[in-house]
Amino acid sequence: MALFRRKADPDAPRLGIYIHIPFCVRKCDYCDFYSVPGRDGRMDEYLHALEVHIAESAPQAELYTVNTIYFGGGTPTFFGAERLARLLQIVRKQFNVSKDCEITVECNPDSADQDTLLTLKKAGVNRLSMGVQSAQDKELEEIGRVHSFAQATQAFQRARDAGFDNISLDLIYGLPDQTMESWKESVEALLKLNPEHLSCYGLKLEQGTPLYERREQEQMADDDTQADMYLWMVERLKNAGYGQYEISNFARPGRASRHNLKYWTMQEYLGFGPGAHSDFGGRRFAYARDLSAYIRGEEHLSESACPAPREREEERVMLALRTAQGLDLSTLGEDTREAEAVLEECARHGLAQGGNGRWRLTPQGFLVSNAVIVRVLEALSL
């Protein structure tokens, strides 16, 4: 029996929920996320396991209001719209969900048919994140995507026809055989679709992926070329009306991903499913990437820790410098003169800009953000 839940309290602390859907048609050659192609027959078992886990976890969050829900993968739409709708129904029964909750579903063009999209819209999904990755079919084939760009544009239009007015599209730069010219063509092609949000990532070669194994045989962009692609893209999207609010994310005004901002601003969230991470009640934990164990109901954690205050503060600095909002040094409660000197030096080289104690990295600074963050943390001696 579902637990009784009071109405959402406008003053209650906010919570994000992430639900991992590990099923997909085929694992892309660059993908290091937990996914299990060829396990379609276990979908109903997995749905039941999620329902049980959600019901068991909900009492811990009784005083919270859920204001973002995110279905990631894998490919959530491959799991089926009816199953996703059922999970949303369970979440609403077990948690206090705000009326304006941002509800995102990741989808791929090949599994975003009209019936699926209409069912999701009816269930209350109000944001889609679509993996396009490139407008060049040859580049898509190189990385193992199962759709063409024509299918992506058709899926986008179907989403519009279904009533979705908040759509994010993903792109990757630095792909095998990608040139500056083909990258510009991909960006321009997506701008013509006029999405509300764009996530643009540099390709990372993750160990254990097919693309990593054949990296010596591929023609890959070097670091300088990737940097040129990134800087051109930032300026082009800015001119097209997309504000950069994090290293890789750009949005029309008011369309930044509220769920992803929880990660970058260290808000609390609960994750469900194998491979899902949580940060809740001062504790960080993640479930093992093991579908069978999860279906059996085994709480097999791959990590669990309560970070010390110093570790939290270091992470807050790191994440703040990844965002356009930047870092307010006055909130650190420490002698920040050395850190400010580091950032002033970065500003002289065009890597940062600041004023009134708040510092932000420039697009050029984002390219070397890891090095800048290390120097700032060393100066702060947190």
C-alpha positions as CSV (number, residue, x, y, z in Angstrom):
1,M,0.0,0.0,0.0
2,A,1.4,3.4,-0.9
3,L,2.3,5.7,2.0
4,F,0.1,8.7,2.6
5,R,1.9,12.0,1.8
6,R,1.0,15.5,2.8
7,K,0.9,18.3,0.3
8,A,4.2,19.8,-0.7
9,D,5.4,22.4,1.8
10,P,6.8,25.6,0.0
11,D,9.3,26.0,2.8
12,A,10.5,22.4,2.8
13,P,14.0,21.5,1.7
14,R,14.2,20.6,-2.0
15,L,15.3,17.2,-3.3
16,G,16.2,15.8,-6.8
17,I,15.5,12.3,-7.8
18,Y,17.5,10.4,-10.4
19,I,16.3,7.1,-11.8
20,H,18.8,5.1,-13.9
21,I,17.5,3.1,-16.8
22,P,20.4,0.8,-17.9
23,F,18.7,-0.7,-21.0
24,C,19.7,0.3,-24.5
25,V,19.6,-1.0,-28.1
26,R,23.3,-0.9,-28.5
27,K,26.1,0.5,-26.4
28,C,27.9,3.4,-28.2
29,D,31.6,3.0,-28.8
30,Y,32.5,5.9,-26.4
31,C,30.0,5.1,-23.7
32,D,31.3,4.4,-20.1
33,F,27.9,4.7,-18.4
34,Y,26.3,1.6,-17.0
35,S,24.1,0.1,-19.7
36,V,23.1,-3.5,-20.6
37,P,22.1,-4.0,-24.3
38,G,20.2,-7.3,-25.0
39,R,18.5,-7.5,-21.6
40,D,15.0,-6.5,-22.7
41,G,13.5,-9.5,-21.1
42,R,14.4,-8.1,-17.6
43,M,12.6,-4.8,-18.0
44,D,9.5,-5.8,-16.0
45,E,11.6,-7.3,-13.2
46,Y,13.6,-4.1,-13.1
47,L,10.5,-2.0,-12.9
48,H,9.3,-4.0,-9.9
49,A,12.7,-3.6,-8.2
50,L,12.6,0.2,-8.7
51,E,9.1,0.4,-7.3
52,V,10.2,-1.5,-4.1
53,H,13.3,0.6,-3.7
54,I,11.5,3.9,-4.1
55,A,8.8,2.9,-1.6
56,E,11.4,1.8,0.9
57,S,13.5,5.0,0.5
58,A,10.7,7.5,0.6
59,P,10.1,7.7,4.3
60,Q,13.7,9.1,4.7
61,A,12.6,12.1,2.6
62,E,9.3,12.8,4.2
63,L,10.2,16.4,5.1
64,Y,11.5,17.2,1.6
65,T,9.8,18.5,-1.6
66,V,10.9,16.9,-4.8
67,N,11.3,19.6,-7.4
68,T,13.3,17.7,-10.1
69,I,13.1,14.2,-11.5
70,Y,15.5,12.9,-14.0
71,F,15.4,9.6,-16.0
72,G,18.9,8.8,-17.4
73,G,20.5,5.9,-19.0
74,G,21.1,3.8,-21.0
75,T,18.1,4.9,-23.1
76,P,15.0,5.5,-20.9
77,T,12.7,5.7,-23.9
78,F,13.8,2.2,-24.9
79,F,12.5,1.0,-21.5
80,G,9.0,2.1,-22.7
81,A,6.9,5.1,-22.0
82,E,4.3,3.0,-20.1
83,R,7.0,1.8,-17.6
84,L,8.3,5.4,-17.3
85,A,4.8,6.7,-16.6
86,R,4.3,4.0,-14.0
87,L,7.5,5.0,-12.2
88,L,6.4,8.7,-12.2
89,Q,3.1,7.6,-10.7
90,I,5.0,5.7,-7.9
91,V,7.3,8.7,-7.2
92,R,4.3,11.0,-6.9
93,K,2.6,8.6,-4.5
94,Q,5.7,8.1,-2.3
95,F,7.2,11.6,-2.3
96,N,6.0,15.2,-2.0
97,V,6.4,16.3,-5.6
98,S,6.0,20.1,-6.4
99,K,3.5,21.1,-9.0
100,D,6.3,22.8,-11.0
101,C,8.6,19.8,-10.8
102,E,11.1,19.6,-13.7
103,I,10.7,16.1,-15.1
104,T,13.4,15.1,-17.7
105,V,13.6,12.0,-19.8
106,E,16.7,11.2,-21.8
107,C,15.9,9.8,-25.2
108,N,17.5,8.7,-28.5
109,P,16.0,9.5,-31.9
110,D,15.5,5.9,-32.7
111,S,13.2,5.3,-29.7
112,A,11.3,8.6,-29.7
113,D,8.3,7.6,-31.7
114,Q,5.1,9.6,-31.6
115,D,3.2,7.3,-29.2
116,T,6.1,7.2,-26.8
117,L,6.3,11.0,-26.8
118,L,2.6,11.5,-26.3
119,T,2.5,9.0,-23.5
120,L,5.4,10.8,-21.7
121,K,3.8,14.2,-22.1
122,K,0.5,12.9,-20.7
123,A,2.3,11.4,-17.8
124,G,3.8,14.8,-16.9
125,V,7.2,14.7,-18.4
126,N,8.0,18.3,-19.3
127,R,11.6,18.2,-20.5
128,L,13.5,16.0,-23.0
129,S,17.2,15.5,-23.4
130,M,17.9,14.0,-26.8
131,G,21.3,12.5,-27.7
132,V,22.0,13.8,-31.2
133,Q,25.9,14.0,-30.9
134,S,26.5,15.0,-34.5
135,A,24.8,16.2,-37.6
136,Q,27.2,14.1,-39.8
137,D,26.1,10.5,-40.5
138,K,29.6,9.4,-41.0
139,E,30.6,10.6,-37.6
140,L,27.6,9.0,-36.0
141,E,28.6,5.6,-37.6
142,E,32.1,6.0,-36.3
143,I,31.0,6.1,-32.7
144,G,28.3,3.4,-33.0
145,R,25.2,5.5,-32.9
146,V,22.1,3.7,-34.3
147,H,20.4,6.8,-35.8
148,S,21.0,9.2,-38.6
149,F,20.8,12.9,-38.4
150,A,17.6,12.9,-40.5
151,Q,16.0,10.6,-37.8
152,A,17.2,13.0,-35.1
153,T,15.5,16.0,-36.8
154,Q,12.3,14.0,-37.3
155,A,12.3,12.9,-33.6
156,F,12.8,16.5,-32.6
157,Q,9.8,17.6,-34.7
158,R,7.7,14.8,-33.2
159,A,8.6,16.0,-29.8
160,R,7.4,19.5,-30.7
161,D,4.2,18.1,-32.2
162,A,3.6,16.2,-28.9
163,G,3.8,19.5,-27.0
164,F,7.3,19.6,-25.6
165,D,8.6,23.1,-25.3
166,N,11.7,22.4,-23.3
167,I,14.1,20.2,-25.3
168,S,17.9,19.8,-24.8
169,L,20.1,18.4,-27.5
170,D,23.6,16.8,-27.0
171,L,26.6,17.3,-29.2
172,I,30.1,16.0,-29.0
173,Y,33.3,17.6,-30.4
174,G,36.6,15.9,-31.0
175,L,35.0,12.9,-32.7
176,P,37.0,10.6,-35.0
177,D,37.5,12.3,-38.4
178,Q,35.7,15.4,-37.2
179,T,37.0,18.6,-38.6
180,M,36.4,22.2,-37.6
181,E,34.2,22.6,-40.7
182,S,32.1,19.5,-39.9
183,W,31.8,20.6,-36.2
184,K,30.6,24.0,-37.3
185,E,28.1,22.4,-39.6
186,S,26.7,20.3,-36.7
187,V,26.3,23.3,-34.4
188,E,24.6,25.2,-37.2
189,A,22.3,22.3,-38.0
190,L,21.1,22.1,-34.3
191,L,20.7,25.8,-34.1
192,K,18.2,25.6,-37.0
193,L,16.1,23.3,-34.8
194,N,16.0,26.0,-32.1
195,P,16.1,23.9,-29.0
196,E,15.9,25.5,-25.5
197,H,19.1,23.9,-24.3
198,L,22.4,22.5,-25.7
199,S,24.9,20.3,-23.9
200,C,28.2,20.2,-25.8
201,Y,30.9,17.9,-24.6
202,G,34.5,17.2,-25.6
203,L,35.1,13.5,-26.4
204,K,36.7,11.6,-23.6
205,L,38.4,8.3,-24.3
206,E,37.4,6.0,-21.4
207,Q,39.3,2.9,-20.8
208,G,37.4,-0.3,-21.6
209,T,35.3,1.3,-24.4
210,P,35.7,0.2,-28.1
211,L,36.8,3.7,-29.1
212,Y,39.6,3.7,-26.5
213,E,40.8,0.3,-27.8
214,R,41.1,1.5,-31.4
215,R,42.3,5.0,-30.5
216,E,45.6,4.5,-32.4
217,Q,43.8,3.7,-35.6
218,E,41.5,6.7,-35.4
219,Q,42.1,10.2,-36.7
220,M,41.4,12.2,-33.5
221,A,41.5,15.9,-33.0
222,D,44.4,17.1,-30.9
223,D,44.0,19.3,-27.8
224,D,44.6,22.5,-29.7
225,T,41.9,21.6,-32.3
226,Q,39.4,20.6,-29.6
227,A,40.1,24.0,-27.8
228,D,39.4,25.8,-31.1
229,M,36.2,23.9,-31.5
230,Y,35.1,24.7,-28.0
231,L,35.9,28.4,-28.1
232,W,34.2,28.9,-31.5
233,M,31.1,27.1,-30.2
234,V,30.9,29.2,-27.0
235,E,31.0,32.4,-29.1
236,R,28.5,31.1,-31.7
237,L,26.0,30.0,-29.1
238,K,26.3,33.2,-27.2
239,N,25.5,35.1,-30.4
240,A,22.5,32.8,-30.9
241,G,21.1,33.7,-27.5
242,Y,22.3,30.7,-25.4
243,G,23.8,31.6,-22.1
244,Q,26.6,29.5,-20.9
245,Y,25.9,28.5,-17.3
246,E,28.4,25.6,-16.9
247,I,31.5,24.5,-18.8
248,S,29.5,22.3,-21.2
249,N,25.9,23.6,-20.9
250,F,24.1,26.4,-22.7
251,A,20.5,27.5,-22.4
252,R,17.9,30.1,-23.5
253,P,16.9,32.4,-20.6
254,G,15.2,30.4,-17.8
255,R,15.9,27.1,-19.5
256,A,19.0,25.9,-17.6
257,S,18.6,22.3,-16.3
258,R,17.4,22.6,-12.7
259,H,18.3,19.0,-12.0
260,N,21.9,19.3,-13.2
261,L,22.3,22.5,-11.3
262,K,21.7,20.5,-8.2
263,Y,24.9,18.6,-8.8
264,W,26.9,21.8,-9.4
265,T,25.5,23.7,-6.4
266,M,25.7,20.7,-4.1
267,Q,22.0,20.3,-3.4
268,E,20.6,16.9,-2.2
269,Y,19.5,14.2,-4.5
270,L,18.5,10.5,-4.3
271,G,19.4,8.0,-7.0
272,F,17.7,4.7,-7.9
273,G,19.1,1.9,-10.0
274,P,22.4,0.2,-10.5
275,G,25.2,2.8,-11.0
276,A,23.0,5.6,-9.6
277,H,24.6,8.0,-7.1
278,S,23.1,9.9,-4.2
279,D,24.0,12.8,-1.9
280,F,21.5,12.8,0.9
281,G,21.5,13.5,4.6
282,G,25.3,14.3,4.6
283,R,26.1,10.9,3.1
284,R,27.3,10.0,-0.4
285,F,26.6,6.6,-1.8
286,A,26.2,4.7,-5.1
287,Y,24.7,1.4,-6.1
288,A,26.9,-1.2,-7.8
289,R,26.7,-1.5,-11.5
290,D,25.0,-4.9,-11.3
291,L,21.5,-5.3,-12.8
292,S,20.9,-8.8,-11.4
293,A,21.9,-7.8,-7.8
294,Y,19.6,-4.8,-8.0
295,I,16.7,-6.9,-9.2
296,R,17.3,-9.3,-6.3
297,G,17.0,-6.4,-3.9
298,E,20.5,-6.5,-2.7
299,E,21.8,-3.2,-1.3
300,H,25.2,-3.7,-2.8
301,L,26.9,-0.3,-2.6
302,S,30.0,0.5,-4.7
303,E,30.8,3.5,-2.5
304,S,29.5,5.1,0.7
305,A,31.0,7.9,2.7
306,C,30.2,11.0,4.8
307,P,32.5,13.6,3.5
308,A,34.2,15.8,6.1
309,P,33.4,19.5,6.1
310,R,36.8,20.3,4.5
311,E,36.2,17.9,1.7
312,R,32.7,19.5,1.1
313,E,34.2,22.9,1.0
314,E,36.9,21.9,-1.5
315,E,34.2,20.4,-3.7
316,R,32.1,23.6,-3.4
317,V,35.0,25.7,-4.7
318,M,35.7,23.2,-7.5
319,L,32.1,23.1,-8.7
320,A,31.5,26.9,-8.4
321,L,34.5,27.5,-10.7
322,R,32.9,25.2,-13.2
323,T,29.8,27.4,-13.5
324,A,29.2,30.9,-14.9
325,Q,28.0,32.0,-11.5
326,G,31.5,31.5,-10.2
327,L,33.0,31.6,-6.7
328,D,32.2,34.2,-4.0
329,L,35.4,34.2,-2.0
330,S,33.7,36.0,0.9
331,T,31.6,32.9,1.7
332,L,34.7,30.8,2.5
333,G,35.3,32.3,6.0
334,E,39.1,32.0,5.5
335,D,41.9,34.3,4.6
336,T,41.4,34.4,0.8
337,R,44.1,36.9,-0.2
338,E,46.4,34.2,-1.7
339,A,43.5,32.7,-3.7
340,E,42.5,36.1,-4.9
341,A,46.1,36.7,-6.0
342,V,45.9,33.4,-8.1
343,L,42.7,34.5,-9.7
344,E,44.0,38.0,-10.4
345,E,47.0,36.4,-12.2
346,C,44.6,34.2,-14.2
347,A,42.6,37.4,-15.1
348,R,45.8,39.0,-16.5
349,H,46.1,36.0,-18.8
350,G,42.4,36.1,-19.9
351,L,41.4,33.0,-17.9
352,A,39.2,34.7,-15.2
353,Q,37.3,37.8,-14.5
354,G,36.1,39.1,-11.2
355,G,34.7,41.9,-9.1
356,N,33.4,42.4,-5.5
357,G,35.0,39.2,-4.4
358,R,33.2,37.0,-6.9
359,W,35.3,35.3,-9.6
360,R,34.3,33.5,-12.8
361,L,36.4,31.6,-15.3
362,T,36.3,32.8,-18.9
363,P,35.8,30.3,-21.7
364,Q,39.6,30.2,-22.1
365,G,39.8,29.5,-18.4
366,F,37.3,26.7,-18.6
367,L,39.7,24.9,-20.9
368,V,42.3,24.8,-18.2
369,S,39.9,24.7,-15.2
370,N,41.4,21.7,-13.5
371,A,44.8,23.5,-13.3
372,V,43.2,26.7,-12.1
373,I,41.1,24.9,-9.4
374,V,44.2,23.1,-8.1
375,R,46.0,26.4,-7.6
376,V,43.1,28.1,-6.0
377,L,42.6,25.2,-3.5
378,E,46.3,25.2,-2.7
379,A,46.1,28.9,-2.0
380,L,43.1,28.5,0.2
381,S,44.6,25.7,2.3
382,L,41.2,24.3,3.1
